[in-house]
Amino acid sequence: MVDPAVLRRFSAGAARYDAHAHAQRLSAVDLLAYTGTSLGPAPDRGPAFKILEPGCGTGLYTRMLLDAFRGASVFGVDISEAMVRVAKRGIDDPRARFAVADAEEIATGSYDLVTSNAVFQWFLSLRRTMARMGSLLRGGGLLTFSFFGPETYAELDVALRASALRGEAHDGARVAAAAFHSREEISDALSAVFPRWDVSERRYRQDFPTLADLLRSIR
């Protein structure tokens, strides 16, 4: 179950999400490239090739999947009804279908690929969710995902803590990303479910003219 406060924020910002999804877009490109390399060449990934996208959001990554896997079907689920509405409006493709559902609670279905962009950091029951995702894979299926780590917005986090020390902000003020799952936590959850796995790291940089611009982007 996703934190209700997180759900409210994402739902409220659904209409303008893509305009500020700079890091999400970069991570989606890298994730898609990694997924394609991991799957390897195949003569045909047509209608029989089924993809599950947990946390599809507004469909940013969904569109990339539909372009990359011609003929394959994509089932996108997201806990935010507002996000799913945006995805449905923006994607007119019979190969794509969407549902409002908690990605951590998906228990049925059979897929060749389960792939998720910039979502796993929000999951509360990481090991249990990883096991569920694994159970949805057909023999030879693949799970790939990108996630933001606890160093996301590290500079802002440092500024908040310094401000708290000066008495300019509430003591203990931190960015939400400080509580994101670490690489070690992700690795432990993977090793409990999958015999083979790997984790790689990418760093993305985005510059903002002012602090107000950064805060507007986060909101």
VOVEXVO-189620 format. One record per residue (C-alpha): residue number from 1; residue in three letters; x, y, z. Coordinates in pm, 1 decimal. Layout:
% residues N
SITE seq type        X        Y        Z
SITE NUM  ALA        X        Y        Z
...
//
This chain:
% residues 219
SITE seq type        X        Y        Z
SITE   1  MET      0.0      0.0      0.0
SITE   2  VAL    138.8    337.6   -103.0
SITE   3  ASP    151.5    611.6    159.6
SITE   4  PRO   -184.5    800.5    133.8
SITE   5  ALA     -1.4   1135.3    144.1
SITE   6  VAL    208.8   1032.3   -157.1
SITE   7  LEU   -106.5    924.5   -341.4
SITE   8  ARG   -269.5   1261.8   -276.8
SITE   9  ARG     34.1   1451.5   -407.0
SITE  10  PHE     60.7   1248.2   -725.8
SITE  11  SER   -312.5   1271.4   -793.7
SITE  12  ALA   -313.3   1647.0   -742.1
SITE  13  GLY    -20.8   1691.9   -982.2
SITE  14  ALA   -128.7   1443.3  -1251.0
SITE  15  ALA   -212.1   1703.8  -1516.4
SITE  16  ARG    129.6   1872.6  -1495.5
SITE  17  TYR    340.0   1568.2  -1403.8
SITE  18  ASP    499.3   1510.5  -1745.1
SITE  19  ALA    613.0   1872.6  -1769.6
SITE  20  HIS    835.2   1824.6  -1464.5
SITE  21  ALA    933.2   1458.7  -1513.8
SITE  22  HIS   1292.2   1530.8  -1620.6
SITE  23  ALA   1467.7   1261.1  -1417.6
SITE  24  GLN   1182.6   1015.1  -1474.4
SITE  25  ARG   1219.5   1055.4  -1849.5
SITE  26  LEU   1595.0    998.9  -1836.7
SITE  27  SER   1559.1    693.7  -1615.1
SITE  28  ALA   1291.2    553.9  -1848.0
SITE  29  VAL   1527.9    577.2  -2145.0
SITE  30  ASP   1804.1    401.3  -1950.8
SITE  31  LEU   1564.6    138.2  -1816.7
SITE  32  LEU   1429.6     60.0  -2161.9
SITE  33  ALA   1781.2     20.3  -2300.6
SITE  34  TYR   1875.7   -209.5  -2010.6
SITE  35  THR   1557.5   -412.6  -2057.0
SITE  36  GLY   1616.2   -459.9  -2427.8
SITE  37  THR   1974.5   -572.7  -2367.9
SITE  38  SER   1865.8   -814.3  -2094.4
SITE  39  LEU   1592.4   -970.4  -2309.1
SITE  40  GLY   1822.8  -1010.5  -2606.1
SITE  41  PRO   1717.2  -1042.8  -2971.0
SITE  42  ALA   1389.8  -1216.6  -3049.4
SITE  43  PRO   1231.6  -1290.9  -3386.8
SITE  44  ASP    883.2  -1189.3  -3272.7
SITE  45  ARG    739.0  -1011.6  -2971.5
SITE  46  GLY    386.0   -980.3  -3097.2
SITE  47  PRO     48.3  -1005.2  -2920.9
SITE  48  ALA    156.9  -1312.9  -2725.5
SITE  49  PHE    428.3  -1107.4  -2552.0
SITE  50  LYS    262.9   -951.8  -2247.5
SITE  51  ILE    406.6   -664.5  -2043.8
SITE  52  LEU    293.8   -549.4  -1700.1
SITE  53  GLU    384.5   -195.6  -1596.4
SITE  54  PRO    327.9   -137.7  -1223.5
SITE  55  GLY    292.3    231.1  -1140.6
SITE  56  CYS    231.0    344.6  -1498.4
SITE  57  GLY    146.0    699.2  -1390.5
SITE  58  THR     60.3    925.3  -1683.6
SITE  59  GLY    191.3    675.8  -1939.4
SITE  60  LEU    532.3    832.5  -2000.9
SITE  61  TYR    712.4    495.5  -1991.8
SITE  62  THR    411.0    312.4  -2138.4
SITE  63  ARG    450.3    502.2  -2465.6
SITE  64  MET    817.5    403.2  -2481.7
SITE  65  LEU    729.8     37.1  -2424.3
SITE  66  LEU    466.8     39.8  -2699.8
SITE  67  ASP    718.2    190.3  -2943.2
SITE  68  ALA    995.5    -50.9  -2846.4
SITE  69  PHE    789.1   -371.0  -2843.0
SITE  70  ARG    583.4   -349.5  -3160.6
SITE  71  GLY    279.8   -574.8  -3138.6
SITE  72  ALA    322.0   -658.7  -2769.1
SITE  73  SER     50.2   -566.1  -2521.2
SITE  74  VAL    107.5   -345.2  -2217.0
SITE  75  PHE   -107.4   -350.4  -1903.3
SITE  76  GLY    -45.1    -41.0  -1693.2
SITE  77  VAL   -170.2    -14.7  -1335.9
SITE  78  ASP   -150.0    280.4  -1100.2
SITE  79  ILE   -305.9    355.7   -763.7
SITE  80  SER   -390.9    710.5   -871.1
SITE  81  GLU   -713.9    737.4  -1068.5
SITE  82  ALA   -610.7   1085.7  -1183.1
SITE  83  MET   -283.7    952.7  -1327.7
SITE  84  VAL   -463.7    670.3  -1509.6
SITE  85  ARG   -710.0    918.3  -1662.6
SITE  86  VAL   -418.5   1118.4  -1805.9
SITE  87  ALA   -258.6    799.6  -1942.9
SITE  88  LYS   -581.0    690.2  -2111.3
SITE  89  ARG   -630.1   1032.1  -2270.7
SITE  90  GLY   -274.8   1042.2  -2400.8
SITE  91  ILE   -242.0    689.5  -2539.6
SITE  92  ASP   -471.0    580.3  -2821.1
SITE  93  ASP   -341.7    229.8  -2885.4
SITE  94  PRO   -543.8    -93.0  -2868.1
SITE  95  ARG   -237.5   -274.4  -2733.8
SITE  96  ALA   -248.1    -70.2  -2412.9
SITE  97  ARG   -496.4   -107.5  -2130.1
SITE  98  PHE   -499.9     49.3  -1786.9
SITE  99  ALA   -648.5    -12.1  -1444.7
SITE 100  VAL   -659.9    172.4  -1114.6
SITE 101  ALA   -499.4    -67.7   -867.0
SITE 102  ASP   -234.1    -89.4   -598.7
SITE 103  ALA     74.6   -225.5   -773.2
SITE 104  GLU    188.4   -387.4   -447.3
SITE 105  GLU   -127.7   -598.8   -438.5
SITE 106  ILE   -126.9   -742.6   -792.9
SITE 107  ALA   -168.4  -1117.3   -745.7
SITE 108  THR   -298.6  -1254.9  -1076.3
SITE 109  GLY   -181.1  -1261.0  -1434.7
SITE 110  SER    105.9  -1402.9  -1635.4
SITE 111  TYR    360.3  -1182.0  -1808.9
SITE 112  ASP    679.3  -1209.9  -2011.0
SITE 113  LEU    806.6   -877.1  -1881.4
SITE 114  VAL    729.0   -681.7  -1566.0
SITE 115  THR    892.9   -340.4  -1585.1
SITE 116  SER    844.3    -23.6  -1382.3
SITE 117  ASN   1003.6    319.5  -1400.7
SITE 118  ALA   1074.3    535.6  -1093.5
SITE 119  VAL    811.2    370.1   -873.0
SITE 120  PHE    970.0    109.0   -644.8
SITE 121  GLN   1105.1    373.6   -405.7
SITE 122  TRP    745.8    439.5   -295.7
SITE 123  PHE    660.4     77.7   -211.3
SITE 124  LEU    616.6      8.1    158.7
SITE 125  SER    644.0   -373.8    155.3
SITE 126  LEU    943.0   -412.0    -73.4
SITE 127  ARG   1031.1   -780.9    -24.5
SITE 128  ARG    667.6   -891.9    -38.4
SITE 129  THR    608.8   -684.6   -350.8
SITE 130  MET    919.5   -824.4   -517.1
SITE 131  ALA    792.3  -1177.3   -450.1
SITE 132  ARG    454.5  -1088.2   -600.3
SITE 133  MET    618.4   -949.0   -913.2
SITE 134  GLY    826.4  -1263.8   -946.9
SITE 135  SER    517.2  -1483.6   -919.4
SITE 136  LEU    359.6  -1303.6  -1215.9
SITE 137  LEU    643.8  -1390.3  -1453.1
SITE 138  ARG    617.0  -1674.7  -1699.5
SITE 139  GLY    907.8  -1914.4  -1729.9
SITE 140  GLY   1201.7  -1715.8  -1861.7
SITE 141  GLY   1026.4  -1387.8  -1782.4
SITE 142  LEU   1210.9  -1075.2  -1673.8
SITE 143  LEU   1160.6   -811.1  -1404.2
SITE 144  THR   1329.9   -473.9  -1454.6
SITE 145  PHE   1274.3   -148.8  -1271.2
SITE 146  SER   1435.2    184.0  -1194.1
SITE 147  PHE   1411.2    353.8   -857.1
SITE 148  PHE   1527.2    677.7   -700.5
SITE 149  GLY   1765.8    635.1   -408.7
SITE 150  PRO   1798.6    822.6    -79.3
SITE 151  GLU   2047.2   1072.0   -229.4
SITE 152  THR   1776.7   1217.0   -455.4
SITE 153  TYR   1763.8   1595.5   -402.4
SITE 154  ALA   2065.4   1558.8   -171.6
SITE 155  GLU   2159.6   1925.3   -206.0
SITE 156  LEU   1811.5   2035.9    -96.9
SITE 157  ASP   1826.6   1795.2    196.0
SITE 158  VAL   2158.3   1945.4    310.9
SITE 159  ALA   2009.9   2296.1    283.8
SITE 160  LEU   1704.0   2197.2    489.0
SITE 161  ARG   1916.3   2048.9    766.1
SITE 162  ALA   2142.6   2355.2    773.4
SITE 163  SER   1836.0   2578.6    791.8
SITE 164  ALA   1701.9   2372.5   1082.2
SITE 165  LEU   2030.3   2413.4   1269.1
SITE 166  ARG   2001.2   2790.8   1225.4
SITE 167  GLY   1645.0   2782.1   1355.7
SITE 168  GLU   1499.4   2884.6   1021.5
SITE 169  ALA   1304.3   2561.7    970.3
SITE 170  HIS   1153.0   2287.8   1181.9
SITE 171  ASP   1412.5   2061.5   1339.6
SITE 172  GLY   1429.1   1729.0   1156.6
SITE 173  ALA   1312.9   1871.7    822.4
SITE 174  ARG   1417.9   1635.0    543.1
SITE 175  VAL   1324.3   1575.4    182.1
SITE 176  ALA   1097.9   1273.4    130.0
SITE 177  ALA   1369.9   1101.3    -72.7
SITE 178  ALA   1586.4   1063.9    237.8
SITE 179  ALA   1358.4    773.0    334.3
SITE 180  PHE   1377.3    599.5     -4.9
SITE 181  HIS   1504.4    241.5    -18.0
SITE 182  SER   1881.4    213.9    -32.4
SITE 183  ARG   2073.6      7.2   -283.8
SITE 184  GLU   2138.6   -245.6     -6.8
SITE 185  GLU   1767.7   -276.0     76.7
SITE 186  ILE   1680.2   -328.7   -288.4
SITE 187  SER   1957.3   -586.8   -321.1
SITE 188  ASP   1837.3   -778.0    -13.5
SITE 189  ALA   1480.0   -787.3   -146.3
SITE 190  LEU   1597.8   -910.2   -487.4
SITE 191  SER   1822.3  -1181.6   -344.8
SITE 192  ALA   1533.3  -1317.5   -138.0
SITE 193  VAL   1331.6  -1384.5   -455.1
SITE 194  PHE   1557.7  -1418.1   -758.2
SITE 195  PRO   1862.4  -1643.5   -806.5
SITE 196  ARG   2023.5  -1393.9  -1046.1
SITE 197  TRP   1995.7  -1015.7  -1038.3
SITE 198  ASP   2204.9   -701.8  -1060.5
SITE 199  VAL   2176.0   -335.4   -964.8
SITE 200  SER   2343.0    -48.3  -1149.8
SITE 201  GLU   2352.3    321.1  -1063.4
SITE 202  ARG   2297.8    631.7  -1274.0
SITE 203  ARG   2315.5    994.4  -1165.0
SITE 204  TYR   2106.1   1266.1  -1328.1
SITE 205  ARG   2155.6   1637.5  -1287.6
SITE 206  GLN   1898.1   1911.3  -1325.6
SITE 207  ASP   1965.1   2280.6  -1265.3
SITE 208  PHE   1704.7   2528.4  -1141.5
SITE 209  PRO   1732.5   2909.5  -1159.3
SITE 210  THR   1585.0   2953.5   -811.7
SITE 211  LEU   1479.4   2749.0   -510.8
SITE 212  ALA   1117.2   2836.5   -592.2
SITE 213  ASP   1155.2   2673.4   -934.2
SITE 214  LEU   1290.1   2357.2   -773.2
SITE 215  LEU   1005.0   2341.9   -521.8
SITE 216  ARG    746.5   2394.6   -797.3
SITE 217  SER    901.3   2106.4   -991.1
SITE 218  ILE    883.1   1875.2   -689.8
SITE 219  ARG    521.1   1965.6   -623.5
//
